[in-house]
């Protein structure tokens, strides 16, 4: 079973998401939090496989939750719950460690697939980046702890990074390029090292900021 913690100050939103997830046989909501302060206290105790996190909450925002838990290395794989007007917050949340985002009017299939993807170590950023988010990339300060000018990528690394930004898995990239999956993993590791980031999500965001993809 995939354990999930819901963090949202709106009861109806939590009830709706719980009802949807109850329809999936392999997902179970193990905790609910009505604000960020409660989430920071409860999540390390419950240790869910996935957190569904609202950004706009009283007392402590979702972004502050990400920063607090991330700073203590206690942040589980997290999906931001957002609305269309949260562009800047979403970008900041992704940089603070979230694995992706979902709109609050998400369908059952999208919600279940998102939870399963993130629980398995994947992310939701690349295939869901909208034009509004892309436009917002250049308007926020670069918060990556990486070099201003990263080491240049090879032609193959750039090709793989573009496929990563399209939401493709290592296996799909390997099949597309007709190489071994292990070769793709090595290239991805090199890409992360050169960009000065620690995961694929940040690699895509950094590449967008630098105009690589």
matplotlib code that plots the C-alpha trace (Angstrom):
import matplotlib.pyplot as plt

x = [0.0, 1.1, 0.6, -0.5, -0.7, -3.1, -2.2, -4.9, -6.8, -10.0, -12.0, -13.9, -10.7, -9.3, -12.6, -12.8, -9.2, -9.6, -12.7, -10.9, -7.9, -10.2, -11.2, -7.7, -6.9, -3.2, -3.4, -4.3, -4.6, -2.9, -2.9, -4.6, -3.3, -5.3, -2.3, 1.4, 2.4, 0.5, 2.1, 5.7, 4.9, 3.0, 4.8, 8.1, 6.0, 3.8, 6.5, 4.1, 5.2, 3.7, 2.5, -0.2, 0.5, -1.5, 0.6, -1.8, -2.6, -2.8, -0.2, 2.4, 2.4, 3.1, 6.4, 7.5, 6.6, 8.8, 11.7, 11.3, 11.2, 13.7, 16.2, 15.9, 16.1, 12.6, 10.7, 8.9, 8.1, 5.7, 3.2, 2.0, -1.8, -2.3, -4.6, -3.9, -2.8, 0.0, 2.7, 5.4, 4.7, 4.8, 8.2, 9.5, 8.0, 9.6, 13.0, 12.3, 12.0, 8.5, 8.4, 5.7, 2.3, -1.4, -4.3, -7.0, -9.6, -7.5, -9.3, -9.3, -7.0, -4.6, -4.5, -3.9, -1.2, 0.5, 0.7, 2.0, 4.6, 6.0, 5.9, 8.0, 10.6, 9.4, 8.4, 5.5, 7.2, 8.4, 5.3, 3.1, 5.2, 2.8, 3.6, 2.7, 5.3, 7.9, 7.3, 7.7, 11.0, 12.9, 11.1, 12.2, 15.7, 17.8, 17.9, 20.0, 23.1, 25.1, 27.7, 26.6, 28.0, 27.7, 30.0, 28.9, 26.8, 27.8, 25.5, 24.2, 23.6, 21.7, 19.6, 18.8, 18.0, 15.5, 13.9, 13.8, 12.0, 9.4, 8.7, 10.3, 11.7, 15.2, 13.8, 11.9, 14.9, 17.1, 14.6, 14.4, 18.1, 18.7, 21.2, 21.3, 19.3, 22.5, 24.1, 21.2, 21.5, 25.2, 24.4, 21.7, 24.2, 26.6, 23.9, 22.9, 26.6, 27.3, 24.1, 24.9, 21.5, 20.5, 17.5, 15.8, 13.2, 15.7, 17.7, 14.7, 14.0, 17.7, 17.8, 14.7, 16.4, 19.5, 17.6, 19.0, 15.6]
y = [0.0, 3.6, 5.8, 9.4, 12.5, 15.2, 18.8, 21.4, 23.9, 23.2, 20.3, 19.8, 19.5, 16.9, 15.0, 15.0, 13.8, 11.1, 9.9, 9.7, 7.9, 5.4, 4.1, 3.0, -0.4, 0.4, 3.8, 4.7, 8.1, 7.7, 11.3, 14.7, 18.1, 21.4, 23.7, 23.8, 23.9, 20.7, 19.1, 19.9, 18.1, 15.2, 14.2, 13.1, 11.0, 9.3, 9.1, 8.8, 7.6, 10.6, 14.1, 16.0, 19.6, 22.8, 26.0, 28.6, 27.9, 29.9, 29.9, 28.2, 28.0, 24.9, 26.5, 27.0, 23.3, 22.2, 24.4, 23.3, 19.6, 19.8, 21.5, 18.6, 15.9, 14.8, 15.7, 12.7, 12.7, 15.6, 16.8, 20.4, 21.0, 24.2, 26.5, 28.4, 31.5, 29.9, 30.1, 31.7, 29.6, 26.4, 27.3, 28.1, 24.9, 22.8, 24.4, 23.7, 20.0, 19.1, 16.4, 18.0, 19.6, 18.9, 21.2, 20.9, 19.9, 16.8, 13.7, 10.4, 8.8, 11.7, 11.8, 8.1, 8.0, 11.0, 9.4, 6.1, 7.9, 9.9, 7.0, 5.0, 7.8, 9.7, 13.3, 15.2, 18.4, 17.8, 16.8, 19.3, 22.5, 25.1, 28.2, 30.3, 28.5, 28.7, 32.5, 32.7, 31.0, 34.1, 36.3, 34.6, 34.6, 31.6, 29.7, 26.7, 26.0, 25.5, 27.3, 30.4, 28.9, 25.1, 22.8, 22.5, 19.5, 17.2, 16.8, 13.5, 14.9, 17.8, 15.4, 13.3, 16.4, 17.5, 14.0, 14.4, 17.7, 15.8, 13.5, 10.4, 7.7, 6.3, 3.2, 5.2, 7.3, 4.2, 2.7, 6.0, 6.4, 2.6, 2.4, 0.5, 1.9, 1.9, 4.2, 6.6, 6.5, 7.4, 10.3, 11.5, 11.4, 13.5, 16.0, 16.4, 16.9, 19.4, 21.4, 21.3, 19.9, 16.7, 15.4, 15.3, 17.8, 20.5, 19.6, 20.4, 23.7, 24.7, 23.8, 26.0, 28.9, 28.5, 28.1, 24.7, 23.2]
z = [0.0, -0.8, 2.3, 1.7, 4.0, 2.9, 3.8, 3.0, 5.1, 3.3, 4.7, 1.4, -0.6, 1.8, 1.9, -1.9, -2.4, 0.3, -1.5, -4.8, -3.4, -1.5, -5.0, -5.6, -4.1, -3.5, -1.9, 1.7, 3.4, 6.7, 7.9, 7.3, 8.3, 8.3, 8.2, 7.7, 11.3, 11.9, 8.8, 10.0, 13.3, 11.9, 8.7, 10.4, 12.8, 10.2, 7.5, 4.5, 1.1, -0.5, 0.7, -1.1, -0.1, -0.5, -0.9, 0.5, 4.1, 7.3, 10.1, 7.8, 4.0, 2.0, 0.8, 4.4, 5.0, 2.2, 3.4, 7.0, 6.3, 3.5, 5.8, 8.2, 5.5, 6.6, 3.4, 1.8, -1.9, -2.2, -4.8, -4.6, -4.9, -6.8, -8.7, -11.9, -10.1, -8.1, -10.8, -8.7, -5.6, -7.6, -9.0, -5.6, -4.2, -6.9, -6.1, -2.4, -3.1, -4.4, -7.0, -9.0, -8.9, -9.5, -10.2, -7.5, -10.1, -11.0, -12.2, -10.4, -13.0, -12.9, -9.1, -8.7, -11.4, -9.9, -6.5, -7.9, -10.0, -7.2, -4.8, -7.3, -7.4, -10.4, -10.9, -12.4, -13.4, -17.0, -18.8, -16.9, -17.3, -18.7, -20.7, -17.8, -15.6, -18.3, -18.5, -14.8, -14.7, -15.6, -13.1, -9.9, -8.4, -9.0, -5.7, -6.8, -4.8, -8.0, -10.1, -12.0, -15.2, -15.1, -17.0, -20.6, -21.6, -24.4, -27.4, -26.1, -22.6, -24.0, -26.0, -22.9, -20.9, -23.5, -23.3, -19.5, -19.9, -21.9, -19.1, -20.4, -18.1, -18.3, -20.0, -22.6, -23.3, -23.7, -26.1, -28.1, -28.4, -28.8, -26.0, -22.7, -19.8, -17.7, -20.2, -19.8, -16.0, -16.3, -18.6, -16.2, -13.3, -15.3, -16.2, -12.5, -11.6, -14.3, -13.5, -9.8, -8.8, -7.0, -8.9, -12.3, -11.3, -10.5, -13.6, -15.8, -14.0, -14.2, -17.9, -18.4, -16.7, -18.7, -22.0, -22.6, -23.4]

ax = plt.figure().add_subplot(projection="3d")
ax.plot(x, y, z, "-o")
ax.set_aspect("equal")
plt.show()
